[in-house]
Amino acid sequence: PGRLADVRLVGDRIVCRRGDRELAAFEGETGLVAWSFAPPSGTLNPSMAVGPRRILLQVRGPNAIVVLDAADGGRVAEYPQADDAPAWPRPPLPLDDDRALLVVGD
């Protein structure tokens, strides 16, 4: 449940947030959910990078940086952050498949 937001088209899939706690990928041809990701607790920062291979997002409360495989939504990596880590004010800038530039202040 929840409103769809931050819709991104990646290949033949539509990736978007569903409410403030879930990220979902829909098959463009059928409209069926291919996969979804929701943290055990906390919310998702809407500032995220969605690419054809990886998705980089920030979970808030508890704070963590999470990297997902765009094909199946599987967790590739998770990096816990301090409780007072600032929310990303804008989406990360992907530099290549393994690196991204983050802006952590205004």
MOPAC internal coordinates of N, CA, C and O (Angstrom, degrees):
PM7 1SCF
backbone

  N    0.0000 0     0.00 0     0.00 0    0    0    0
  C    1.4508 1     0.00 0     0.00 0    1    0    0
  C    1.5108 1   110.47 1     0.00 0    2    1    0
  O    1.2310 1   120.74 1   -27.67 1    3    2    1
  N    1.2776 1   116.18 1   152.33 1    3    2    1
  C    1.4495 1   121.76 1   178.82 1    5    3    2
  C    1.5128 1   110.68 1   128.63 1    6    5    3
  O    1.2310 1   121.97 1   -23.63 1    7    6    5
  N    1.2970 1   113.83 1   156.37 1    7    6    5
  C    1.4507 1   121.70 1  -178.81 1    9    7    6
  C    1.5264 1   110.76 1   -73.59 1   10    9    7
  O    1.2310 1   120.10 1   -40.07 1   11   10    9
  N    1.3308 1   117.41 1   139.93 1   11   10    9
  C    1.4536 1   121.63 1   176.29 1   13   11   10
  C    1.5233 1   109.25 1   -78.03 1   14   13   11
  O    1.2310 1   120.78 1   -45.85 1   15   14   13
  N    1.3449 1   116.12 1   134.15 1   15   14   13
  C    1.4616 1   120.65 1  -177.94 1   17   15   14
  C    1.5267 1   109.52 1  -148.07 1   18   17   15
  O    1.2310 1   120.92 1   -16.29 1   19   18   17
  N    1.3178 1   115.84 1   163.71 1   19   18   17
  C    1.4624 1   122.52 1   177.01 1   21   19   18
  C    1.5240 1   111.02 1    54.43 1   22   21   19
  O    1.2310 1   120.56 1  -128.85 1   23   22   21
  N    1.3084 1   116.54 1    51.15 1   23   22   21
  C    1.4569 1   123.22 1  -175.75 1   25   23   22
  C    1.5222 1   110.07 1   -73.37 1   26   25   23
  O    1.2310 1   120.90 1   -48.89 1   27   26   25
  N    1.3464 1   115.88 1   131.11 1   27   26   25
  C    1.4655 1   122.37 1   178.72 1   29   27   26
  C    1.5261 1   108.51 1  -131.18 1   30   29   27
  O    1.2310 1   120.23 1   -42.10 1   31   30   29
  N    1.3187 1   117.17 1   137.90 1   31   30   29
  C    1.4551 1   122.50 1   174.73 1   33   31   30
  C    1.5196 1   107.96 1   -97.87 1   34   33   31
  O    1.2310 1   120.29 1   -58.00 1   35   34   33
  N    1.3296 1   117.05 1   122.00 1   35   34   33
  C    1.4552 1   122.75 1  -179.47 1   37   35   34
  C    1.5243 1   107.42 1  -130.94 1   38   37   35
  O    1.2310 1   120.52 1   -73.81 1   39   38   37
  N    1.3295 1   116.61 1   106.19 1   39   38   37
  C    1.4597 1   120.11 1  -176.69 1   41   39   38
  C    1.5125 1   109.52 1    62.61 1   42   41   39
  O    1.2310 1   120.50 1    55.33 1   43   42   41
  N    1.3358 1   116.64 1  -124.67 1   43   42   41
  C    1.4658 1   121.04 1   179.88 1   45   43   42
  C    1.5221 1   112.61 1  -100.66 1   46   45   43
  O    1.2310 1   120.85 1  -162.22 1   47   46   45
  N    1.3403 1   115.97 1    17.78 1   47   46   45
  C    1.4608 1   120.73 1  -179.72 1   49   47   46
  C    1.5186 1   111.91 1  -121.02 1   50   49   47
  O    1.2310 1   121.92 1   -24.99 1   51   50   49
  N    1.3236 1   113.93 1   155.01 1   51   50   49
  C    1.4579 1   122.09 1   173.90 1   53   51   50
  C    1.5236 1   106.44 1  -111.90 1   54   53   51
  O    1.2310 1   120.55 1   -58.65 1   55   54   53
  N    1.3220 1   116.56 1   121.35 1   55   54   53
  C    1.4665 1   122.18 1   179.90 1   57   55   54
  C    1.5207 1   107.63 1  -111.11 1   58   57   55
  O    1.2310 1   120.41 1   -48.18 1   59   58   57
  N    1.3285 1   116.82 1   131.82 1   59   58   57
  C    1.4579 1   120.08 1   179.88 1   61   59   58
  C    1.5271 1   110.35 1  -156.70 1   62   61   59
  O    1.2310 1   121.69 1   -16.60 1   63   62   61
  N    1.3330 1   114.37 1   163.40 1   63   62   61
  C    1.4604 1   119.76 1   172.20 1   65   63   62
  C    1.5215 1   108.01 1   -81.75 1   66   65   63
  O    1.2310 1   121.00 1   -37.22 1   67   66   65
  N    1.3250 1   115.70 1   142.78 1   67   66   65
  C    1.4625 1   121.26 1   173.75 1   69   67   66
  C    1.5145 1   105.15 1  -117.23 1   70   69   67
  O    1.2310 1   120.80 1   -76.70 1   71   70   69
  N    1.3289 1   116.07 1   103.30 1   71   70   69
  C    1.4569 1   120.30 1  -171.83 1   73   71   70
  C    1.5234 1   108.43 1    73.05 1   74   73   71
  O    1.2310 1   120.32 1    24.66 1   75   74   73
  N    1.3307 1   116.99 1  -155.34 1   75   74   73
  C    1.4727 1   119.32 1  -179.11 1   77   75   74
  C    1.5271 1   112.25 1  -107.50 1   78   77   75
  O    1.2310 1   120.36 1  -172.32 1   79   78   77
  N    1.3590 1   116.92 1     7.68 1   79   78   77
  C    1.4744 1   119.69 1  -176.16 1   81   79   78
  C    1.5216 1   114.51 1  -123.69 1   82   81   79
  O    1.2310 1   119.26 1   177.70 1   83   82   81
  N    1.3203 1   119.02 1    -2.30 1   83   82   81
  C    1.4563 1   119.27 1  -174.18 1   85   83   82
  C    1.5235 1   111.39 1  -138.28 1   86   85   83
  O    1.2310 1   121.14 1   -37.18 1   87   86   85
  N    1.3360 1   115.43 1   142.82 1   87   86   85
  C    1.4546 1   123.21 1   172.54 1   89   87   86
  C    1.5190 1   106.26 1  -114.23 1   90   89   87
  O    1.2310 1   119.86 1   -46.88 1   91   90   89
  N    1.3301 1   117.87 1   133.12 1   91   90   89
  C    1.4616 1   120.67 1  -177.26 1   93   91   90
  C    1.5227 1   110.02 1  -133.01 1   94   93   91
  O    1.2310 1   121.36 1   -33.00 1   95   94   93
  N    1.3326 1   115.01 1   147.00 1   95   94   93
  C    1.4598 1   122.34 1   174.37 1   97   95   94
  C    1.5265 1   108.06 1  -116.31 1   98   97   95
  O    1.2310 1   120.68 1   -54.64 1   99   98   97
  N    1.3235 1   116.30 1   125.36 1   99   98   97
  C    1.4517 1   122.61 1  -179.71 1  101   99   98
  C    1.5217 1   109.57 1  -108.70 1  102  101   99
  O    1.2310 1   120.75 1   -39.92 1  103  102  101
  N    1.3236 1   116.18 1   140.08 1  103  102  101
  C    1.4594 1   121.19 1   173.89 1  105  103  102
  C    1.5248 1   107.40 1   -69.37 1  106  105  103
  O    1.2310 1   120.30 1   -54.96 1  107  106  105
  N    1.3322 1   117.03 1   125.04 1  107  106  105
  C    1.4552 1   120.83 1  -177.88 1  109  107  106
  C    1.5191 1   113.91 1   -63.58 1  110  109  107
  O    1.2310 1   120.67 1   145.84 1  111  110  109
  N    1.3251 1   116.32 1   -34.16 1  111  110  109
  C    1.4586 1   120.59 1  -176.48 1  113  111  110
  C    1.5247 1   112.80 1   -76.07 1  114  113  111
  O    1.2310 1   120.28 1   141.44 1  115  114  113
  N    1.3420 1   117.07 1   -38.56 1  115  114  113
  C    1.4713 1   120.39 1  -174.95 1  117  115  114
  C    1.5238 1   113.81 1  -107.10 1  118  117  115
  O    1.2310 1   120.44 1   158.06 1  119  118  117
  N    1.3328 1   116.77 1   -21.94 1  119  118  117
  C    1.4554 1   120.14 1  -175.62 1  121  119  118
  C    1.5195 1   113.87 1    80.49 1  122  121  119
  O    1.2310 1   120.49 1  -178.11 1  123  122  121
  N    1.3390 1   116.68 1     1.89 1  123  122  121
  C    1.4651 1   120.62 1   179.29 1  125  123  122
  C    1.5222 1   110.85 1   -78.89 1  126  125  123
  O    1.2310 1   120.74 1   -28.61 1  127  126  125
  N    1.3293 1   116.18 1   151.39 1  127  126  125
  C    1.4565 1   121.15 1   177.96 1  129  127  126
  C    1.5267 1   108.50 1   -72.50 1  130  129  127
  O    1.2310 1   120.78 1   -57.85 1  131  130  129
  N    1.3503 1   116.11 1   122.15 1  131  130  129
  C    1.4667 1   121.68 1   177.17 1  133  131  130
  C    1.5219 1   109.88 1   -81.42 1  134  133  131
  O    1.2310 1   120.71 1   138.44 1  135  134  133
  N    1.3287 1   116.26 1   -41.56 1  135  134  133
  C    1.4539 1   122.22 1   177.04 1  137  135  134
  C    1.5234 1   108.63 1  -164.54 1  138  137  135
  O    1.2310 1   121.19 1   -15.86 1  139  138  137
  N    1.3218 1   115.33 1   164.14 1  139  138  137
  C    1.4607 1   120.38 1   174.00 1  141  139  138
  C    1.5217 1   108.72 1  -145.18 1  142  141  139
  O    1.2310 1   121.39 1   -23.54 1  143  142  141
  N    1.3193 1   114.95 1   156.46 1  143  142  141
  C    1.4616 1   121.95 1   178.45 1  145  143  142
  C    1.5127 1   108.36 1  -134.55 1  146  145  143
  O    1.2310 1   120.57 1   -47.82 1  147  146  145
  N    1.3259 1   116.51 1   132.18 1  147  146  145
  C    1.4625 1   122.22 1   173.56 1  149  147  146
  C    1.5214 1   106.89 1  -140.95 1  150  149  147
  O    1.2310 1   120.05 1   -48.12 1  151  150  149
  N    1.3298 1   117.52 1   131.88 1  151  150  149
  C    1.4666 1   119.08 1   177.38 1  153  151  150
  C    1.5258 1   109.87 1   -68.75 1  154  153  151
  O    1.2310 1   120.15 1   -24.60 1  155  154  153
  N    1.3454 1   117.32 1   155.40 1  155  154  153
  C    1.4639 1   119.92 1   178.55 1  157  155  154
  C    1.5267 1   112.61 1   -57.93 1  158  157  155
  O    1.2310 1   120.71 1   146.37 1  159  158  157
  N    1.3206 1   116.25 1   -33.63 1  159  158  157
  C    1.4653 1   121.11 1   175.07 1  161  159  158
  C    1.5184 1   107.74 1  -149.64 1  162  161  159
  O    1.2310 1   120.52 1   -14.70 1  163  162  161
  N    1.3144 1   116.60 1   165.30 1  163  162  161
  C    1.4526 1   120.86 1   179.15 1  165  163  162
  C    1.5191 1   112.62 1    90.81 1  166  165  163
  O    1.2310 1   121.57 1     5.39 1  167  166  165
  N    1.3191 1   114.60 1  -174.61 1  167  166  165
  C    1.4547 1   122.38 1  -177.51 1  169  167  166
  C    1.5247 1   109.75 1  -126.21 1  170  169  167
  O    1.2310 1   121.04 1   -10.34 1  171  170  169
  N    1.3287 1   115.63 1   169.66 1  171  170  169
  C    1.4528 1   121.38 1   177.92 1  173  171  170
  C    1.5274 1   109.88 1  -101.83 1  174  173  171
  O    1.2310 1   120.75 1   -47.25 1  175  174  173
  N    1.3204 1   116.17 1   132.75 1  175  174  173
  C    1.4549 1   120.86 1   172.61 1  177  175  174
  C    1.5278 1   106.92 1   -71.15 1  178  177  175
  O    1.2310 1   119.36 1   -48.17 1  179  178  177
  N    1.3438 1   118.83 1   131.83 1  179  178  177
  C    1.4667 1   119.98 1   179.99 1  181  179  178
  C    1.5318 1   113.14 1   -66.66 1  182  181  179
  O    1.2310 1   119.33 1   162.53 1  183  182  181
  N    1.3232 1   118.89 1   -17.47 1  183  182  181
  C    1.4654 1   121.83 1   177.73 1  185  183  182
  C    1.5259 1   108.32 1   -80.53 1  186  185  183
  O    1.2310 1   120.73 1   -76.13 1  187  186  185
  N    1.3355 1   116.21 1   103.87 1  187  186  185
  C    1.4565 1   121.22 1  -178.57 1  189  187  186
  C    1.5190 1   109.52 1  -143.52 1  190  189  187
  O    1.2310 1   121.04 1   -18.60 1  191  190  189
  N    1.3219 1   115.63 1   161.40 1  191  190  189
  C    1.4637 1   121.47 1   176.24 1  193  191  190
  C    1.5214 1   107.56 1  -109.78 1  194  193  191
  O    1.2310 1   120.37 1   -53.76 1  195  194  193
  N    1.3269 1   116.91 1   126.24 1  195  194  193
  C    1.4583 1   122.32 1   179.95 1  197  195  194
  C    1.5235 1   107.33 1  -120.67 1  198  197  195
  O    1.2310 1   120.90 1   -64.59 1  199  198  197
  N    1.3235 1   115.89 1   115.41 1  199  198  197
  C    1.4538 1   121.46 1   179.38 1  201  199  198
  C    1.5123 1   110.99 1  -122.77 1  202  201  199
  O    1.2310 1   120.00 1    -2.05 1  203  202  201
  N    1.3293 1   117.60 1   177.95 1  203  202  201
  C    1.4600 1   120.72 1  -177.89 1  205  203  202
  C    1.5350 1   113.91 1   -68.77 1  206  205  203
  O    1.2310 1   119.72 1   158.14 1  207  206  205
  N    1.3339 1   118.15 1   -21.86 1  207  206  205
  C    1.4700 1   120.91 1  -179.35 1  209  207  206
  C    1.5188 1   113.64 1  -112.99 1  210  209  207
  O    1.2310 1   119.97 1   144.45 1  211  210  209
  N    1.3268 1   117.66 1   -35.55 1  211  210  209
  C    1.4648 1   122.02 1  -173.71 1  213  211  210
  C    1.5279 1   110.95 1  -134.58 1  214  213  211
  O    1.2310 1   121.79 1   -26.37 1  215  214  213
  N    1.3323 1   114.17 1   153.63 1  215  214  213
  C    1.4597 1   122.20 1   173.12 1  217  215  214
  C    1.5177 1   106.33 1  -126.18 1  218  217  215
  O    1.2310 1   120.80 1   -51.57 1  219  218  217
  N    1.3263 1   116.07 1   128.43 1  219  218  217
  C    1.4619 1   122.40 1  -179.32 1  221  219  218
  C    1.5183 1   107.60 1  -114.15 1  222  221  219
  O    1.2310 1   120.85 1   -57.82 1  223  222  221
  N    1.3386 1   115.98 1   122.18 1  223  222  221
  C    1.4643 1   119.22 1  -178.45 1  225  223  222
  C    1.5200 1   110.77 1  -141.74 1  226  225  223
  O    1.2310 1   121.89 1   -13.78 1  227  226  225
  N    1.3117 1   114.00 1   166.22 1  227  226  225
  C    1.4607 1   121.36 1  -179.52 1  229  227  226
  C    1.5184 1   108.77 1  -117.76 1  230  229  227
  O    1.2310 1   121.45 1   -53.49 1  231  230  229
  N    1.3322 1   114.84 1   126.51 1  231  230  229
  C    1.4649 1   121.52 1   174.77 1  233  231  230
  C    1.5265 1   106.60 1   -95.72 1  234  233  231
  O    1.2310 1   120.71 1   -42.98 1  235  234  233
  N    1.3166 1   116.25 1   137.02 1  235  234  233
  C    1.4615 1   122.61 1  -179.07 1  237  235  234
  C    1.5111 1   109.77 1  -114.57 1  238  237  235
  O    1.2310 1   120.12 1   -57.91 1  239  238  237
  N    1.3383 1   117.38 1   122.09 1  239  238  237
  C    1.4588 1   123.52 1   172.68 1  241  239  238
  C    1.5190 1   115.01 1    79.98 1  242  241  239
  O    1.2310 1   117.55 1  -109.83 1  243  242  241
  N    1.2869 1   122.27 1    70.17 1  243  242  241
  C    1.4576 1   127.41 1     5.58 1  245  243  242
  C    1.5354 1   111.11 1   -80.97 1  246  245  243
  O    1.2310 1   121.59 1   -28.63 1  247  246  245
  N    1.3151 1   114.56 1   151.37 1  247  246  245
  C    1.4529 1   120.92 1  -173.77 1  249  247  246
  C    1.5264 1   111.58 1   -78.69 1  250  249  247
  O    1.2310 1   121.28 1   -45.54 1  251  250  249
  N    1.3307 1   115.17 1   134.46 1  251  250  249
  C    1.4610 1   121.12 1   177.60 1  253  251  250
  C    1.5193 1   109.15 1  -160.41 1  254  253  251
  O    1.2310 1   121.01 1   -27.16 1  255  254  253
  N    1.3192 1   115.67 1   152.84 1  255  254  253
  C    1.4535 1   122.86 1   169.29 1  257  255  254
  C    1.5269 1   105.51 1   -98.50 1  258  257  255
  O    1.2310 1   120.71 1   -49.59 1  259  258  257
  N    1.3288 1   116.25 1   130.41 1  259  258  257
  C    1.4580 1   120.96 1  -177.50 1  261  259  258
  C    1.5266 1   108.90 1  -125.04 1  262  261  259
  O    1.2310 1   121.09 1   -44.17 1  263  262  261
  N    1.3378 1   115.51 1   135.83 1  263  262  261
  C    1.4574 1   122.59 1   175.54 1  265  263  262
  C    1.5243 1   107.40 1  -113.94 1  266  265  263
  O    1.2310 1   120.99 1   -54.60 1  267  266  265
  N    1.3344 1   115.72 1   125.40 1  267  266  265
  C    1.4648 1   121.39 1   179.94 1  269  267  266
  C    1.5282 1   110.23 1  -113.69 1  270  269  267
  O    1.2310 1   120.77 1   -28.37 1  271  270  269
  N    1.3220 1   116.13 1   151.63 1  271  270  269
  C    1.4586 1   122.20 1   171.56 1  273  271  270
  C    1.5322 1   106.53 1   -79.39 1  274  273  271
  O    1.2310 1   120.00 1   -56.04 1  275  274  273
  N    1.3213 1   117.61 1   123.96 1  275  274  273
  C    1.4631 1   120.80 1  -176.23 1  277  275  274
  C    1.5242 1   112.28 1   -68.20 1  278  277  275
  O    1.2310 1   119.74 1   156.92 1  279  278  277
  N    1.3356 1   118.10 1   -23.08 1  279  278  277
  C    1.4568 1   120.53 1  -178.09 1  281  279  278
  C    1.5233 1   112.73 1   -72.22 1  282  281  279
  O    1.2310 1   120.45 1   138.49 1  283  282  281
  N    1.3423 1   116.74 1   -41.51 1  283  282  281
  C    1.4634 1   118.76 1  -175.13 1  285  283  282
  C    1.5310 1   114.59 1  -129.57 1  286  285  283
  O    1.2310 1   119.99 1  -178.87 1  287  286  285
  N    1.3329 1   117.63 1     1.13 1  287  286  285
  C    1.4664 1   121.04 1   178.92 1  289  287  286
  C    1.5095 1   113.66 1    76.29 1  290  289  287
  O    1.2310 1   120.13 1  -174.02 1  291  290  289
  N    1.3285 1   117.36 1     5.98 1  291  290  289
  C    1.4582 1   120.78 1   179.81 1  293  291  290
  C    1.5200 1   111.45 1   -68.23 1  294  293  291
  O    1.2310 1   121.15 1   -33.57 1  295  294  293
  N    1.3162 1   115.41 1   146.43 1  295  294  293
  C    1.4609 1   121.34 1  -179.77 1  297  295  294
  C    1.5324 1   108.96 1   -75.18 1  298  297  295
  O    1.2310 1   120.51 1   -60.40 1  299  298  297
  N    1.3269 1   116.64 1   119.60 1  299  298  297
  C    1.4623 1   122.89 1   177.98 1  301  299  298
  C    1.5219 1   109.58 1   -88.12 1  302  301  299
  O    1.2310 1   120.79 1   138.44 1  303  302  301
  N    1.3379 1   116.09 1   -41.56 1  303  302  301
  C    1.4717 1   121.02 1  -179.27 1  305  303  302
  C    1.5179 1   108.87 1  -157.90 1  306  305  303
  O    1.2310 1   121.65 1   -23.47 1  307  306  305
  N    1.3413 1   114.45 1   156.53 1  307  306  305
  C    1.4603 1   121.28 1   174.50 1  309  307  306
  C    1.5223 1   107.60 1  -143.41 1  310  309  307
  O    1.2310 1   121.31 1   -47.09 1  311  310  309
  N    1.3362 1   115.10 1   132.91 1  311  310  309
  C    1.4580 1   121.78 1  -178.24 1  313  311  310
  C    1.5254 1   108.86 1  -123.99 1  314  313  311
  O    1.2310 1   119.65 1   -78.25 1  315  314  313
  N    1.3340 1   118.28 1   101.75 1  315  314  313
  C    1.4658 1   120.37 1   178.33 1  317  315  314
  C    1.5313 1   110.63 1   -58.50 1  318  317  315
  O    1.2310 1   121.09 1   -34.46 1  319  318  317
  N    1.3154 1   115.53 1   145.54 1  319  318  317
  C    1.4581 1   123.00 1   179.91 1  321  319  318
  C    1.5285 1   109.58 1  -122.79 1  322  321  319
  O    1.2310 1   121.07 1   -19.85 1  323  322  321
  N    1.3068 1   115.55 1   160.15 1  323  322  321
  C    1.4607 1   121.06 1   178.44 1  325  323  322
  C    1.5291 1   110.26 1   -61.76 1  326  325  323
  O    1.2310 1   121.04 1   -27.10 1  327  326  325
  N    1.3248 1   115.61 1   152.90 1  327  326  325
  C    1.4649 1   120.71 1   179.27 1  329  327  326
  C    1.5255 1   112.71 1   -58.79 1  330  329  327
  O    1.2310 1   120.57 1   150.31 1  331  330  329
  N    1.3347 1   116.51 1   -29.69 1  331  330  329
  C    1.4664 1   119.55 1  -178.26 1  333  331  330
  C    1.5342 1   112.35 1   -97.56 1  334  333  331
  O    1.2310 1   119.72 1  -165.52 1  335  334  333
  N    1.3381 1   118.13 1    14.48 1  335  334  333
  C    1.4687 1   121.21 1   177.70 1  337  335  334
  C    1.5267 1   109.13 1   -61.44 1  338  337  335
  O    1.2310 1   120.00 1   -46.98 1  339  338  337
  N    1.3363 1   117.60 1   133.02 1  339  338  337
  C    1.4666 1   119.42 1  -178.41 1  341  339  338
  C    1.5242 1   111.91 1   -71.53 1  342  341  339
  O    1.2310 1   121.39 1   -27.98 1  343  342  341
  N    1.3101 1   114.94 1   152.02 1  343  342  341
  C    1.4624 1   120.28 1   174.18 1  345  343  342
  C    1.5239 1   108.83 1   -71.65 1  346  345  343
  O    1.2310 1   120.63 1   -36.48 1  347  346  345
  N    1.3254 1   116.40 1   143.52 1  347  346  345
  C    1.4686 1   119.81 1   177.76 1  349  347  346
  C    1.5199 1   108.71 1   -66.32 1  350  349  347
  O    1.2310 1   119.96 1   -55.92 1  351  350  349
  N    1.3396 1   117.68 1   124.08 1  351  350  349
  C    1.4643 1   119.46 1  -179.07 1  353  351  350
  C    1.5264 1   112.95 1   -78.19 1  354  353  351
  O    1.2310 1   120.12 1   162.91 1  355  354  353
  N    1.3221 1   117.37 1   -17.09 1  355  354  353
  C    1.4623 1   121.58 1   179.03 1  357  355  354
  C    1.5217 1   109.29 1  -148.70 1  358  357  355
  O    1.2310 1   119.97 1   -18.30 1  359  358  357
  N    1.3336 1   117.67 1   161.70 1  359  358  357
  C    1.4710 1   119.89 1  -177.86 1  361  359  358
  C    1.5318 1   111.92 1   -62.70 1  362  361  359
  O    1.2310 1   120.14 1   -31.29 1  363  362  361
  N    1.3352 1   117.33 1   148.71 1  363  362  361
  C    1.4591 1   121.00 1   174.06 1  365  363  362
  C    1.5264 1   110.18 1   -63.19 1  366  365  363
  O    1.2310 1   120.72 1   -28.08 1  367  366  365
  N    1.3173 1   116.23 1   151.92 1  367  366  365
  C    1.4582 1   122.25 1   177.76 1  369  367  366
  C    1.5319 1   107.85 1  -102.66 1  370  369  367
  O    1.2310 1   119.63 1   -70.81 1  371  370  369
  N    1.3403 1   118.30 1   109.19 1  371  370  369
  C    1.4669 1   119.81 1   179.38 1  373  371  370
  C    1.5320 1   109.98 1   -66.25 1  374  373  371
  O    1.2310 1   120.89 1   -48.72 1  375  374  373
  N    1.3320 1   115.90 1   131.28 1  375  374  373
  C    1.4635 1   120.99 1   177.39 1  377  375  374
  C    1.5293 1   110.21 1   -96.36 1  378  377  375
  O    1.2310 1   120.06 1   142.11 1  379  378  377
  N    1.3271 1   117.50 1   -37.89 1  379  378  377
  C    1.4560 1   124.79 1   173.85 1  381  379  378
  C    1.5239 1   107.10 1  -160.68 1  382  381  379
  O    1.2310 1   119.69 1    14.00 1  383  382  381
  N    1.3272 1   118.19 1  -166.00 1  383  382  381
  C    1.4710 1   120.57 1  -176.83 1  385  383  382
  C    1.5184 1   113.88 1   -64.69 1  386  385  383
  O    1.2310 1   119.99 1   157.07 1  387  386  385
  N    1.3236 1   117.62 1   -22.93 1  387  386  385
  C    1.4636 1   120.78 1  -173.81 1  389  387  386
  C    1.5224 1   115.18 1  -117.99 1  390  389  387
  O    1.2310 1   119.64 1   178.16 1  391  390  389
  N    1.3261 1   118.30 1    -1.84 1  391  390  389
  C    1.4696 1   119.66 1  -176.84 1  393  391  390
  C    1.5269 1   110.48 1  -137.61 1  394  393  391
  O    1.2310 1   121.79 1   -31.83 1  395  394  393
  N    1.3424 1   114.18 1   148.17 1  395  394  393
  C    1.4610 1   120.97 1   177.21 1  397  395  394
  C    1.5068 1   109.47 1  -144.46 1  398  397  395
  O    1.2310 1   120.44 1   -26.34 1  399  398  397
  N    1.3094 1   116.77 1   153.66 1  399  398  397
  C    1.4575 1   123.14 1   177.61 1  401  399  398
  C    1.5214 1   107.40 1  -100.82 1  402  401  399
  O    1.2310 1   120.61 1   -53.92 1  403  402  401
  N    1.3528 1   116.44 1   126.08 1  403  402  401
  C    1.4554 1   121.71 1   179.80 1  405  403  402
  C    1.5163 1   110.16 1  -109.87 1  406  405  403
  O    1.2310 1   120.60 1   -42.43 1  407  406  405
  N    1.3177 1   116.45 1   137.57 1  407  406  405
  C    1.4630 1   121.91 1   171.19 1  409  407  406
  C    1.5164 1   105.54 1  -105.05 1  410  409  407
  O    1.2310 1   120.42 1   -60.66 1  411  410  409
  N    1.3251 1   116.81 1   119.34 1  411  410  409
  C    1.4655 1   119.99 1  -175.89 1  413  411  410
  C    1.5267 1   113.32 1  -106.80 1  414  413  411
  O    1.2310 1   119.35 1  -179.88 1  415  414  413
  N    1.3047 1   118.85 1     0.12 1  415  414  413
  C    1.4595 1   122.54 1   177.34 1  417  415  414
  C    1.5013 1   109.82 1  -135.26 1  418  417  415
  O    1.2310 1   120.81 1   -13.88 1  419  418  417
  N    1.3219 1   116.06 1   166.12 1  419  418  417
  C    1.4776 1   119.76 1  -179.76 1  421  419  418
  C    1.4646 1   111.64 1   -71.61 1  422  421  419
  O    1.2310 1   120.10 1   180.00 1  423  422  421

